[in-house]
Amino acid sequence: MRNIDTVKISSLAGMIIAFVFGYAAHRSGSNVRSAAWAMTCAGLMILFVNRLINGRYINMPLHKVDQLSGNSFEMYLAEHFRRMGYRVKVTEGSHDYGADLILKKHKELIVVQAKRYDRAVGLAAVQEVIGAVGYYEADRGMVITNNRFTKNAFSLAKQNDISLWGRQELIRHFGARE
């Protein structure tokens, strides 16, 4: 059975209701109420469209994730973390100081280095996120990949309390499938 996205359904229903009430207000000559309902309808439409665009990542199989660009992989991770209750900030391009995503939940700040690779992720990604933990004054750091990690990456991550999520963790934590 397909998962039902209650946010999409609620925003669509809200748009219809806002449109009906806005039209009724317009017909009765109340421009202020009509404008308020129109703004509500527009806001719900933005929420609906945003959910449609980002929702495509939720049920994406890993063989499709393997084909994403680096930026799209970051968006894939961001949408999954949002669904897990995190507030997510995707950092700007090359001036991210080693963090592609900044996650916050229950006052815990986590920096994430995202690597959509065709090969094992090495030491450099772990070094980048170690720097990001200090720069952003984060509670912890993570490196997440669609692939696996080298032994050196595991060793450095363990010494610096950095979490490493590879392909199996994407399956376990996000419910991703091959």
KOLTI-344045 format. One record per residue (C-alpha): residue in three letters; x, y, z. Coordinates in steps of 0.02 Angstrom, whole numbers. Example, Ala and Ser with C-alpha at 12.3 -4.5 7.8 and 13.67 -1.06 7.14 Angstrom:
<nodes>
ALA 615 -225 390 $
SER 684 -53 357 $
</nodes>
This chain:
<nodes>
MET 0 0 0 $
ARG 63 174 -41 $
ASN 108 294 99 $
ILE -15 436 116 $
ASP 65 607 138 $
THR -51 696 259 $
VAL 38 863 233 $
LYS 0 858 46 $
ILE -181 808 76 $
SER -205 939 212 $
SER -127 1079 110 $
LEU -231 1033 -42 $
ALA -391 1028 61 $
GLY -341 1193 143 $
MET -313 1273 -28 $
ILE -487 1222 -84 $
ILE -567 1287 76 $
ALA -467 1450 69 $
PHE -518 1474 -113 $
VAL -703 1446 -74 $
PHE -701 1564 76 $
GLY -598 1692 -21 $
TYR -719 1687 -167 $
ALA -867 1706 -49 $
ALA -783 1855 35 $
HIS -747 1932 -135 $
ARG -929 1910 -189 $
SER -990 1992 -28 $
GLY -877 2142 -60 $
SER -755 2114 82 $
ASN -587 2148 0 $
VAL -485 2130 159 $
ARG -555 1957 199 $
SER -541 1909 16 $
ALA -357 1959 14 $
ALA -323 1865 177 $
TRP -400 1706 106 $
ALA -302 1728 -56 $
MET -140 1742 43 $
THR -186 1587 143 $
CYS -222 1493 -18 $
ALA -55 1550 -93 $
GLY 41 1495 62 $
LEU -41 1324 60 $
MET -4 1309 -125 $
ILE 181 1343 -93 $
LEU 181 1210 44 $
PHE 95 1086 -72 $
VAL 215 1116 -218 $
ASN 367 1110 -103 $
ARG 307 944 -33 $
LEU 280 877 -210 $
ILE 455 926 -263 $
ASN 547 864 -108 $
GLY 433 714 -82 $
ARG 507 629 -234 $
TYR 661 589 -128 $
ILE 567 493 7 $
ASN 531 332 -87 $
MET 680 343 -204 $
PRO 771 176 -221 $
LEU 958 177 -191 $
HIS 1002 137 -371 $
LYS 920 305 -414 $
VAL 1010 391 -269 $
ASP 1172 329 -346 $
GLN 1132 435 -499 $
LEU 1097 598 -406 $
SER 1212 748 -414 $
GLY 1301 800 -255 $
ASN 1176 941 -224 $
SER 1027 826 -255 $
PHE 1101 700 -133 $
GLU 1107 839 -2 $
MET 923 876 -37 $
TYR 884 689 -23 $
LEU 965 685 149 $
ALA 884 849 202 $
GLU 709 786 161 $
HIS 737 624 257 $
PHE 802 716 410 $
ARG 654 837 403 $
ARG 539 686 406 $
MET 634 626 560 $
GLY 592 789 649 $
TYR 754 886 623 $
ARG 764 1068 573 $
VAL 880 1065 423 $
LYS 988 1199 343 $
VAL 1075 1158 180 $
THR 1236 1261 175 $
GLU 1289 1369 28 $
GLY 1405 1288 -99 $
SER 1592 1288 -73 $
HIS 1594 1404 79 $
ASP 1517 1276 196 $
TYR 1670 1250 309 $
GLY 1648 1061 293 $
ALA 1462 1048 328 $
ASP 1336 1017 190 $
LEU 1189 1005 311 $
ILE 1162 1077 484 $
LEU 1034 980 586 $
LYS 951 1035 746 $
LYS 836 937 860 $
HIS 809 953 1047 $
LYS 948 1084 1061 $
GLU 1073 963 983 $
LEU 1170 1033 835 $
ILE 1239 907 709 $
VAL 1344 946 556 $
VAL 1338 828 408 $
GLN 1460 804 264 $
ALA 1366 722 119 $
LYS 1462 618 -8 $
ARG 1371 540 -156 $
TYR 1515 436 -222 $
ASP 1547 294 -343 $
ARG 1689 232 -232 $
ALA 1732 218 -48 $
VAL 1737 381 49 $
GLY 1907 417 124 $
LEU 1994 517 257 $
ALA 1965 690 182 $
ALA 1776 687 213 $
VAL 1803 645 397 $
GLN 1933 784 412 $
GLU 1810 907 335 $
VAL 1672 866 459 $
ILE 1794 873 606 $
GLY 1832 1052 553 $
ALA 1646 1088 535 $
VAL 1610 1027 712 $
GLY 1731 1158 778 $
TYR 1678 1297 660 $
TYR 1491 1279 693 $
GLU 1517 1232 877 $
ALA 1415 1075 844 $
ASP 1380 937 968 $
ARG 1431 805 843 $
GLY 1470 770 662 $
MET 1422 642 531 $
VAL 1480 590 359 $
ILE 1344 509 253 $
THR 1372 421 88 $
ASN 1278 309 -31 $
ASN 1432 198 -35 $
ARG 1554 138 99 $
PHE 1706 204 194 $
THR 1891 162 192 $
LYS 1977 88 345 $
ASN 2071 251 373 $
ALA 1906 348 372 $
PHE 1835 229 504 $
SER 1992 247 610 $
LEU 1992 437 608 $
ALA 1804 445 636 $
LYS 1817 333 789 $
GLN 1956 439 864 $
ASN 1852 598 842 $
ASP 1678 531 884 $
ILE 1613 558 706 $
SER 1465 451 649 $
LEU 1483 368 480 $
TRP 1327 318 383 $
GLY 1351 214 228 $
ARG 1229 123 117 $
GLN 1169 4 253 $
GLU 1131 149 371 $
LEU 1027 233 235 $
ILE 925 73 227 $
ARG 912 58 416 $
HIS 876 240 462 $
PHE 783 304 308 $
GLY 698 144 255 $
ALA 786 157 86 $
ARG 780 6 -27 $
GLU 897 -58 -161 $
</nodes>
